[in-house]
Amino acid sequence: MGIGASIVLIAIGAILKWGVTAHVAGVSIATIGVILMVVGVIGLIVSLIVVAGARDRDVVVRDRTVDRGL
């Protein structure tokens, strides 16, 4: 899951939690909203850790010179 998908899940969860007033028998829309927000936050944290880890990988190239004493 990428950063964008995580933000979308958080937004949809917030809309379901605080914006929807409909009632469905046997289903708590507010609870589904909270679950989506939690999954979105976890996905965002994992995505940011992966991106930060990818930035730290610097490639070091060393040229090897040989002095032949000429």
PyMOL Python script that loads the backbone (N, CA, C, O; Angstrom):
from pymol import cmd

cmd.read_pdbstr("""\
ATOM      1  N   MET A   1       0.854  -1.157   0.000  1.00  0.00           N
ATOM      2  CA  MET A   1       0.000   0.000   0.000  1.00  0.00           C
ATOM      3  C   MET A   1       0.906   1.227   0.000  1.00  0.00           C
ATOM      4  O   MET A   1       1.860   1.308   0.775  1.00  0.00           O
ATOM      5  N   GLY A   2       0.605   2.156  -0.856  1.00  0.00           N
ATOM      6  CA  GLY A   2       1.409   3.363  -0.940  1.00  0.00           C
ATOM      7  C   GLY A   2       0.879   4.478  -0.069  1.00  0.00           C
ATOM      8  O   GLY A   2      -0.115   4.323   0.641  1.00  0.00           O
ATOM      9  N   ILE A   3       1.563   5.607  -0.137  1.00  0.00           N
ATOM     10  CA  ILE A   3       1.181   6.761   0.666  1.00  0.00           C
ATOM     11  C   ILE A   3      -0.189   7.283   0.232  1.00  0.00           C
ATOM     12  O   ILE A   3      -1.021   7.632   1.070  1.00  0.00           O
ATOM     13  N   GLY A   4      -0.416   7.332  -1.067  1.00  0.00           N
ATOM     14  CA  GLY A   4      -1.701   7.824  -1.574  1.00  0.00           C
ATOM     15  C   GLY A   4      -2.872   6.957  -1.151  1.00  0.00           C
ATOM     16  O   GLY A   4      -3.914   7.466  -0.739  1.00  0.00           O
ATOM     17  N   ALA A   5      -2.699   5.653  -1.254  1.00  0.00           N
ATOM     18  CA  ALA A   5      -3.773   4.738  -0.853  1.00  0.00           C
ATOM     19  C   ALA A   5      -4.054   4.845   0.640  1.00  0.00           C
ATOM     20  O   ALA A   5      -5.206   4.744   1.064  1.00  0.00           O
ATOM     21  N   SER A   6      -3.019   5.048   1.433  1.00  0.00           N
ATOM     22  CA  SER A   6      -3.209   5.203   2.880  1.00  0.00           C
ATOM     23  C   SER A   6      -4.004   6.461   3.199  1.00  0.00           C
ATOM     24  O   SER A   6      -4.888   6.443   4.055  1.00  0.00           O
ATOM     25  N   ILE A   7      -3.691   7.546   2.512  1.00  0.00           N
ATOM     26  CA  ILE A   7      -4.415   8.800   2.743  1.00  0.00           C
ATOM     27  C   ILE A   7      -5.869   8.656   2.312  1.00  0.00           C
ATOM     28  O   ILE A   7      -6.765   9.188   2.967  1.00  0.00           O
ATOM     29  N   VAL A   8      -6.112   7.941   1.216  1.00  0.00           N
ATOM     30  CA  VAL A   8      -7.494   7.709   0.770  1.00  0.00           C
ATOM     31  C   VAL A   8      -8.260   6.890   1.803  1.00  0.00           C
ATOM     32  O   VAL A   8      -9.416   7.194   2.095  1.00  0.00           O
ATOM     33  N   LEU A   9      -7.635   5.859   2.358  1.00  0.00           N
ATOM     34  CA  LEU A   9      -8.307   5.061   3.393  1.00  0.00           C
ATOM     35  C   LEU A   9      -8.632   5.896   4.629  1.00  0.00           C
ATOM     36  O   LEU A   9      -9.708   5.765   5.213  1.00  0.00           O
ATOM     37  N   ILE A  10      -7.689   6.756   5.023  1.00  0.00           N
ATOM     38  CA  ILE A  10      -7.940   7.619   6.177  1.00  0.00           C
ATOM     39  C   ILE A  10      -9.111   8.561   5.895  1.00  0.00           C
ATOM     40  O   ILE A  10      -9.963   8.768   6.759  1.00  0.00           O
ATOM     41  N   ALA A  11      -9.154   9.129   4.694  1.00  0.00           N
ATOM     42  CA  ALA A  11     -10.239  10.053   4.342  1.00  0.00           C
ATOM     43  C   ALA A  11     -11.589   9.342   4.291  1.00  0.00           C
ATOM     44  O   ALA A  11     -12.580   9.857   4.809  1.00  0.00           O
ATOM     45  N   ILE A  12     -11.635   8.174   3.677  1.00  0.00           N
ATOM     46  CA  ILE A  12     -12.896   7.427   3.604  1.00  0.00           C
ATOM     47  C   ILE A  12     -13.350   7.009   5.003  1.00  0.00           C
ATOM     48  O   ILE A  12     -14.537   7.075   5.322  1.00  0.00           O
ATOM     49  N   GLY A  13     -12.399   6.581   5.831  1.00  0.00           N
ATOM     50  CA  GLY A  13     -12.745   6.214   7.204  1.00  0.00           C
ATOM     51  C   GLY A  13     -13.293   7.388   7.996  1.00  0.00           C
ATOM     52  O   GLY A  13     -14.242   7.234   8.765  1.00  0.00           O
ATOM     53  N   ALA A  14     -12.695   8.568   7.810  1.00  0.00           N
ATOM     54  CA  ALA A  14     -13.182   9.755   8.523  1.00  0.00           C
ATOM     55  C   ALA A  14     -14.579  10.145   8.047  1.00  0.00           C
ATOM     56  O   ALA A  14     -15.418  10.563   8.846  1.00  0.00           O
ATOM     57  N   ILE A  15     -14.825  10.009   6.759  1.00  0.00           N
ATOM     58  CA  ILE A  15     -16.168  10.312   6.242  1.00  0.00           C
ATOM     59  C   ILE A  15     -17.186   9.342   6.818  1.00  0.00           C
ATOM     60  O   ILE A  15     -18.276   9.750   7.217  1.00  0.00           O
ATOM     61  N   LEU A  16     -16.840   8.059   6.866  1.00  0.00           N
ATOM     62  CA  LEU A  16     -17.776   7.086   7.428  1.00  0.00           C
ATOM     63  C   LEU A  16     -17.986   7.301   8.921  1.00  0.00           C
ATOM     64  O   LEU A  16     -19.093   7.108   9.425  1.00  0.00           O
ATOM     65  N   LYS A  17     -16.946   7.695   9.624  1.00  0.00           N
ATOM     66  CA  LYS A  17     -17.044   7.877  11.079  1.00  0.00           C
ATOM     67  C   LYS A  17     -17.870   9.111  11.435  1.00  0.00           C
ATOM     68  O   LYS A  17     -18.785   9.036  12.254  1.00  0.00           O
ATOM     69  N   TRP A  18     -17.542  10.246  10.815  1.00  0.00           N
ATOM     70  CA  TRP A  18     -18.160  11.493  11.242  1.00  0.00           C
ATOM     71  C   TRP A  18     -19.152  12.104  10.252  1.00  0.00           C
ATOM     72  O   TRP A  18     -19.874  13.038  10.603  1.00  0.00           O
ATOM     73  N   GLY A  19     -19.197  11.593   9.028  1.00  0.00           N
ATOM     74  CA  GLY A  19     -20.039  12.240   8.028  1.00  0.00           C
ATOM     75  C   GLY A  19     -21.297  11.493   7.656  1.00  0.00           C
ATOM     76  O   GLY A  19     -22.238  12.098   7.143  1.00  0.00           O
ATOM     77  N   VAL A  20     -21.343  10.213   7.894  1.00  0.00           N
ATOM     78  CA  VAL A  20     -22.494   9.418   7.476  1.00  0.00           C
ATOM     79  C   VAL A  20     -23.415   9.222   8.672  1.00  0.00           C
ATOM     80  O   VAL A  20     -22.988   8.802   9.747  1.00  0.00           O
ATOM     81  N   THR A  21     -24.681   9.536   8.459  1.00  0.00           N
ATOM     82  CA  THR A  21     -25.653   9.393   9.554  1.00  0.00           C
ATOM     83  C   THR A  21     -26.650   8.266   9.288  1.00  0.00           C
ATOM     84  O   THR A  21     -27.589   8.084  10.062  1.00  0.00           O
ATOM     85  N   ALA A  22     -26.465   7.518   8.220  1.00  0.00           N
ATOM     86  CA  ALA A  22     -27.377   6.418   7.892  1.00  0.00           C
ATOM     87  C   ALA A  22     -27.171   5.260   8.863  1.00  0.00           C
ATOM     88  O   ALA A  22     -26.093   5.082   9.429  1.00  0.00           O
ATOM     89  N   HIS A  23     -28.212   4.495   9.035  1.00  0.00           N
ATOM     90  CA  HIS A  23     -28.160   3.338   9.915  1.00  0.00           C
ATOM     91  C   HIS A  23     -28.442   2.078   9.099  1.00  0.00           C
ATOM     92  O   HIS A  23     -29.415   2.009   8.349  1.00  0.00           O
ATOM     93  N   VAL A  24     -27.581   1.098   9.261  1.00  0.00           N
ATOM     94  CA  VAL A  24     -27.741  -0.177   8.565  1.00  0.00           C
ATOM     95  C   VAL A  24     -27.868  -1.258   9.629  1.00  0.00           C
ATOM     96  O   VAL A  24     -27.092  -1.295  10.583  1.00  0.00           O
ATOM     97  N   ALA A  25     -28.844  -2.129   9.462  1.00  0.00           N
ATOM     98  CA  ALA A  25     -29.079  -3.178  10.448  1.00  0.00           C
ATOM     99  C   ALA A  25     -27.908  -4.158  10.459  1.00  0.00           C
ATOM    100  O   ALA A  25     -27.530  -4.708   9.424  1.00  0.00           O
ATOM    101  N   GLY A  26     -27.346  -4.365  11.638  1.00  0.00           N
ATOM    102  CA  GLY A  26     -26.285  -5.335  11.806  1.00  0.00           C
ATOM    103  C   GLY A  26     -24.889  -4.839  11.481  1.00  0.00           C
ATOM    104  O   GLY A  26     -23.920  -5.577  11.660  1.00  0.00           O
ATOM    105  N   VAL A  27     -24.763  -3.608  11.007  1.00  0.00           N
ATOM    106  CA  VAL A  27     -23.455  -3.073  10.626  1.00  0.00           C
ATOM    107  C   VAL A  27     -23.288  -1.696  11.254  1.00  0.00           C
ATOM    108  O   VAL A  27     -24.159  -0.835  11.130  1.00  0.00           O
ATOM    109  N   SER A  28     -22.181  -1.500  11.916  1.00  0.00           N
ATOM    110  CA  SER A  28     -21.876  -0.190  12.477  1.00  0.00           C
ATOM    111  C   SER A  28     -20.957   0.548  11.511  1.00  0.00           C
ATOM    112  O   SER A  28     -19.773   0.231  11.397  1.00  0.00           O
ATOM    113  N   ILE A  29     -21.507   1.520  10.830  1.00  0.00           N
ATOM    114  CA  ILE A  29     -20.737   2.281   9.846  1.00  0.00           C
ATOM    115  C   ILE A  29     -19.608   3.045  10.526  1.00  0.00           C
ATOM    116  O   ILE A  29     -18.529   3.186   9.951  1.00  0.00           O
ATOM    117  N   ALA A  30     -19.836   3.533  11.722  1.00  0.00           N
ATOM    118  CA  ALA A  30     -18.794   4.262  12.453  1.00  0.00           C
ATOM    119  C   ALA A  30     -17.615   3.349  12.782  1.00  0.00           C
ATOM    120  O   ALA A  30     -16.463   3.777  12.712  1.00  0.00           O
ATOM    121  N   THR A  31     -17.892   2.103  13.139  1.00  0.00           N
ATOM    122  CA  THR A  31     -16.815   1.155  13.441  1.00  0.00           C
ATOM    123  C   THR A  31     -16.009   0.829  12.187  1.00  0.00           C
ATOM    124  O   THR A  31     -14.784   0.723  12.250  1.00  0.00           O
ATOM    125  N   ILE A  32     -16.676   0.673  11.059  1.00  0.00           N
ATOM    126  CA  ILE A  32     -15.967   0.442   9.800  1.00  0.00           C
ATOM    127  C   ILE A  32     -15.082   1.645   9.482  1.00  0.00           C
ATOM    128  O   ILE A  32     -13.962   1.483   8.999  1.00  0.00           O
ATOM    129  N   GLY A  33     -15.581   2.846   9.750  1.00  0.00           N
ATOM    130  CA  GLY A  33     -14.778   4.053   9.530  1.00  0.00           C
ATOM    131  C   GLY A  33     -13.526   4.074  10.392  1.00  0.00           C
ATOM    132  O   GLY A  33     -12.447   4.433   9.919  1.00  0.00           O
ATOM    133  N   VAL A  34     -13.663   3.696  11.641  1.00  0.00           N
ATOM    134  CA  VAL A  34     -12.502   3.661  12.541  1.00  0.00           C
ATOM    135  C   VAL A  34     -11.495   2.608  12.062  1.00  0.00           C
ATOM    136  O   VAL A  34     -10.288   2.851  12.077  1.00  0.00           O
ATOM    137  N   ILE A  35     -11.985   1.457  11.644  1.00  0.00           N
ATOM    138  CA  ILE A  35     -11.089   0.397  11.148  1.00  0.00           C
ATOM    139  C   ILE A  35     -10.328   0.884   9.916  1.00  0.00           C
ATOM    140  O   ILE A  35      -9.123   0.662   9.809  1.00  0.00           O
ATOM    141  N   LEU A  36     -11.013   1.539   8.996  1.00  0.00           N
ATOM    142  CA  LEU A  36     -10.339   2.057   7.802  1.00  0.00           C
ATOM    143  C   LEU A  36      -9.300   3.113   8.160  1.00  0.00           C
ATOM    144  O   LEU A  36      -8.224   3.145   7.563  1.00  0.00           O
ATOM    145  N   MET A  37      -9.605   3.972   9.120  1.00  0.00           N
ATOM    146  CA  MET A  37      -8.626   4.982   9.527  1.00  0.00           C
ATOM    147  C   MET A  37      -7.399   4.342  10.160  1.00  0.00           C
ATOM    148  O   MET A  37      -6.274   4.762   9.889  1.00  0.00           O
ATOM    149  N   VAL A  38      -7.603   3.334  10.997  1.00  0.00           N
ATOM    150  CA  VAL A  38      -6.466   2.663  11.639  1.00  0.00           C
ATOM    151  C   VAL A  38      -5.600   1.962  10.597  1.00  0.00           C
ATOM    152  O   VAL A  38      -4.374   2.063  10.641  1.00  0.00           O
ATOM    153  N   VAL A  39      -6.223   1.258   9.667  1.00  0.00           N
ATOM    154  CA  VAL A  39      -5.469   0.586   8.603  1.00  0.00           C
ATOM    155  C   VAL A  39      -4.725   1.608   7.755  1.00  0.00           C
ATOM    156  O   VAL A  39      -3.584   1.370   7.359  1.00  0.00           O
ATOM    157  N   GLY A  40      -5.359   2.744   7.472  1.00  0.00           N
ATOM    158  CA  GLY A  40      -4.709   3.796   6.696  1.00  0.00           C
ATOM    159  C   GLY A  40      -3.507   4.383   7.411  1.00  0.00           C
ATOM    160  O   GLY A  40      -2.476   4.633   6.786  1.00  0.00           O
ATOM    161  N   VAL A  41      -3.622   4.608   8.713  1.00  0.00           N
ATOM    162  CA  VAL A  41      -2.500   5.155   9.482  1.00  0.00           C
ATOM    163  C   VAL A  41      -1.346   4.152   9.534  1.00  0.00           C
ATOM    164  O   VAL A  41      -0.185   4.531   9.377  1.00  0.00           O
ATOM    165  N   ILE A  42      -1.661   2.883   9.753  1.00  0.00           N
ATOM    166  CA  ILE A  42      -0.609   1.858   9.773  1.00  0.00           C
ATOM    167  C   ILE A  42       0.076   1.775   8.409  1.00  0.00           C
ATOM    168  O   ILE A  42       1.302   1.704   8.332  1.00  0.00           O
ATOM    169  N   GLY A  43      -0.711   1.783   7.341  1.00  0.00           N
ATOM    170  CA  GLY A  43      -0.141   1.759   5.997  1.00  0.00           C
ATOM    171  C   GLY A  43       0.712   2.974   5.703  1.00  0.00           C
ATOM    172  O   GLY A  43       1.743   2.861   5.041  1.00  0.00           O
ATOM    173  N   LEU A  44       0.297   4.138   6.187  1.00  0.00           N
ATOM    174  CA  LEU A  44       1.070   5.362   5.987  1.00  0.00           C
ATOM    175  C   LEU A  44       2.406   5.284   6.717  1.00  0.00           C
ATOM    176  O   LEU A  44       3.440   5.666   6.169  1.00  0.00           O
ATOM    177  N   ILE A  45       2.385   4.795   7.944  1.00  0.00           N
ATOM    178  CA  ILE A  45       3.630   4.676   8.715  1.00  0.00           C
ATOM    179  C   ILE A  45       4.586   3.702   8.042  1.00  0.00           C
ATOM    180  O   ILE A  45       5.778   3.983   7.920  1.00  0.00           O
ATOM    181  N   VAL A  46       4.067   2.559   7.605  1.00  0.00           N
ATOM    182  CA  VAL A  46       4.921   1.571   6.938  1.00  0.00           C
ATOM    183  C   VAL A  46       5.475   2.142   5.630  1.00  0.00           C
ATOM    184  O   VAL A  46       6.650   1.942   5.323  1.00  0.00           O
ATOM    185  N   SER A  47       4.660   2.837   4.870  1.00  0.00           N
ATOM    186  CA  SER A  47       5.116   3.428   3.611  1.00  0.00           C
ATOM    187  C   SER A  47       6.200   4.466   3.850  1.00  0.00           C
ATOM    188  O   SER A  47       7.181   4.518   3.108  1.00  0.00           O
ATOM    189  N   LEU A  48       6.038   5.288   4.870  1.00  0.00           N
ATOM    190  CA  LEU A  48       7.051   6.300   5.161  1.00  0.00           C
ATOM    191  C   LEU A  48       8.354   5.671   5.622  1.00  0.00           C
ATOM    192  O   LEU A  48       9.431   6.174   5.301  1.00  0.00           O
ATOM    193  N   ILE A  49       8.271   4.572   6.374  1.00  0.00           N
ATOM    194  CA  ILE A  49       9.495   3.871   6.796  1.00  0.00           C
ATOM    195  C   ILE A  49      10.209   3.290   5.586  1.00  0.00           C
ATOM    196  O   ILE A  49      11.434   3.367   5.493  1.00  0.00           O
ATOM    197  N   VAL A  50       9.461   2.712   4.663  1.00  0.00           N
ATOM    198  CA  VAL A  50      10.067   2.131   3.461  1.00  0.00           C
ATOM    199  C   VAL A  50      10.718   3.217   2.608  1.00  0.00           C
ATOM    200  O   VAL A  50      11.823   3.027   2.099  1.00  0.00           O
ATOM    201  N   VAL A  51      10.045   4.347   2.450  1.00  0.00           N
ATOM    202  CA  VAL A  51      10.603   5.443   1.652  1.00  0.00           C
ATOM    203  C   VAL A  51      11.848   5.997   2.331  1.00  0.00           C
ATOM    204  O   VAL A  51      12.839   6.277   1.658  1.00  0.00           O
ATOM    205  N   ALA A  52      11.816   6.157   3.634  1.00  0.00           N
ATOM    206  CA  ALA A  52      12.986   6.677   4.351  1.00  0.00           C
ATOM    207  C   ALA A  52      14.152   5.701   4.260  1.00  0.00           C
ATOM    208  O   ALA A  52      15.302   6.127   4.153  1.00  0.00           O
ATOM    209  N   GLY A  53      13.880   4.420   4.300  1.00  0.00           N
ATOM    210  CA  GLY A  53      14.935   3.421   4.191  1.00  0.00           C
ATOM    211  C   GLY A  53      15.549   3.397   2.803  1.00  0.00           C
ATOM    212  O   GLY A  53      16.745   3.144   2.655  1.00  0.00           O
ATOM    213  N   ALA A  54      14.740   3.657   1.787  1.00  0.00           N
ATOM    214  CA  ALA A  54      15.252   3.658   0.419  1.00  0.00           C
ATOM    215  C   ALA A  54      16.159   4.864   0.174  1.00  0.00           C
ATOM    216  O   ALA A  54      17.073   4.786  -0.648  1.00  0.00           O
ATOM    217  N   ARG A  55      15.926   5.956   0.862  1.00  0.00           N
ATOM    218  CA  ARG A  55      16.751   7.153   0.679  1.00  0.00           C
ATOM    219  C   ARG A  55      18.130   6.994   1.299  1.00  0.00           C
ATOM    220  O   ARG A  55      19.085   7.629   0.852  1.00  0.00           O
ATOM    221  N   ASP A  56      18.248   6.161   2.315  1.00  0.00           N
ATOM    222  CA  ASP A  56      19.521   6.022   3.018  1.00  0.00           C
ATOM    223  C   ASP A  56      20.515   5.134   2.285  1.00  0.00           C
ATOM    224  O   ASP A  56      21.683   5.067   2.669  1.00  0.00           O
ATOM    225  N   ARG A  57      20.086   4.476   1.275  1.00  0.00           N
ATOM    226  CA  ARG A  57      20.974   3.561   0.563  1.00  0.00           C
ATOM    227  C   ARG A  57      21.766   4.325  -0.493  1.00  0.00           C
ATOM    228  O   ARG A  57      21.322   4.461  -1.633  1.00  0.00           O
ATOM    229  N   ASP A  58      22.916   4.811  -0.117  1.00  0.00           N
ATOM    230  CA  ASP A  58      23.799   5.495  -1.048  1.00  0.00           C
ATOM    231  C   ASP A  58      24.804   4.498  -1.600  1.00  0.00           C
ATOM    232  O   ASP A  58      25.324   3.649  -0.877  1.00  0.00           O
ATOM    233  N   VAL A  59      25.059   4.618  -2.868  1.00  0.00           N
ATOM    234  CA  VAL A  59      26.022   3.743  -3.509  1.00  0.00           C
ATOM    235  C   VAL A  59      27.361   4.456  -3.532  1.00  0.00           C
ATOM    236  O   VAL A  59      27.460   5.587  -4.008  1.00  0.00           O
ATOM    237  N   VAL A  60      28.384   3.801  -3.022  1.00  0.00           N
ATOM    238  CA  VAL A  60      29.719   4.368  -2.993  1.00  0.00           C
ATOM    239  C   VAL A  60      30.542   3.636  -4.045  1.00  0.00           C
ATOM    240  O   VAL A  60      30.684   2.414  -4.018  1.00  0.00           O
ATOM    241  N   VAL A  61      31.073   4.418  -4.965  1.00  0.00           N
ATOM    242  CA  VAL A  61      31.908   3.854  -6.010  1.00  0.00           C
ATOM    243  C   VAL A  61      33.325   4.342  -5.775  1.00  0.00           C
ATOM    244  O   VAL A  61      33.572   5.545  -5.700  1.00  0.00           O
ATOM    245  N   ARG A  62      34.244   3.415  -5.661  1.00  0.00           N
ATOM    246  CA  ARG A  62      35.639   3.768  -5.445  1.00  0.00           C
ATOM    247  C   ARG A  62      36.441   3.329  -6.656  1.00  0.00           C
ATOM    248  O   ARG A  62      36.364   2.182  -7.095  1.00  0.00           O
ATOM    249  N   ASP A  63      37.205   4.261  -7.182  1.00  0.00           N
ATOM    250  CA  ASP A  63      38.079   3.922  -8.301  1.00  0.00           C
ATOM    251  C   ASP A  63      39.379   3.377  -7.743  1.00  0.00           C
ATOM    252  O   ASP A  63      39.977   3.942  -6.828  1.00  0.00           O
ATOM    253  N   ARG A  64      39.785   2.292  -8.308  1.00  0.00           N
ATOM    254  CA  ARG A  64      41.030   1.682  -7.849  1.00  0.00           C
ATOM    255  C   ARG A  64      42.138   2.069  -8.835  1.00  0.00           C
ATOM    256  O   ARG A  64      42.068   1.761 -10.024  1.00  0.00           O
ATOM    257  N   THR A  65      43.133   2.734  -8.322  1.00  0.00           N
ATOM    258  CA  THR A  65      44.268   3.112  -9.175  1.00  0.00           C
ATOM    259  C   THR A  65      45.474   2.291  -8.764  1.00  0.00           C
ATOM    260  O   THR A  65      45.695   2.018  -7.584  1.00  0.00           O
ATOM    261  N   VAL A  66      46.224   1.917  -9.735  1.00  0.00           N
ATOM    262  CA  VAL A  66      47.423   1.120  -9.484  1.00  0.00           C
ATOM    263  C   VAL A  66      48.633   1.946  -9.895  1.00  0.00           C
ATOM    264  O   VAL A  66      48.721   2.386 -11.042  1.00  0.00           O
ATOM    265  N   ASP A  67      49.549   2.156  -8.992  1.00  0.00           N
ATOM    266  CA  ASP A  67      50.794   2.885  -9.278  1.00  0.00           C
ATOM    267  C   ASP A  67      51.822   1.867  -9.738  1.00  0.00           C
ATOM    268  O   ASP A  67      52.255   1.023  -8.953  1.00  0.00           O
ATOM    269  N   ARG A  68      52.206   1.938 -10.971  1.00  0.00           N
ATOM    270  CA  ARG A  68      53.138   0.953 -11.541  1.00  0.00           C
ATOM    271  C   ARG A  68      54.585   1.373 -11.393  1.00  0.00           C
ATOM    272  O   ARG A  68      55.481   0.628 -11.791  1.00  0.00           O
ATOM    273  N   GLY A  69      54.838   2.535 -10.839  1.00  0.00           N
ATOM    274  CA  GLY A  69      56.185   2.972 -10.560  1.00  0.00           C
ATOM    275  C   GLY A  69      57.021   3.257 -11.812  1.00  0.00           C
ATOM    276  O   GLY A  69      58.236   3.058 -11.784  1.00  0.00           O
ATOM    277  N   LEU A  70      56.432   3.698 -12.865  1.00  0.00           N
ATOM    278  CA  LEU A  70      57.183   3.989 -14.072  1.00  0.00           C
ATOM    279  C   LEU A  70      57.790   5.326 -14.021  1.00  0.00           C
ATOM    280  O   LEU A  70      58.464   5.735 -14.966  1.00  0.00           O
TER     281      LEU A  70
END
""", "prot")
cmd.dss("prot")
cmd.show_as("cartoon", "prot")
cmd.util.cbc("prot")
cmd.orient("prot")
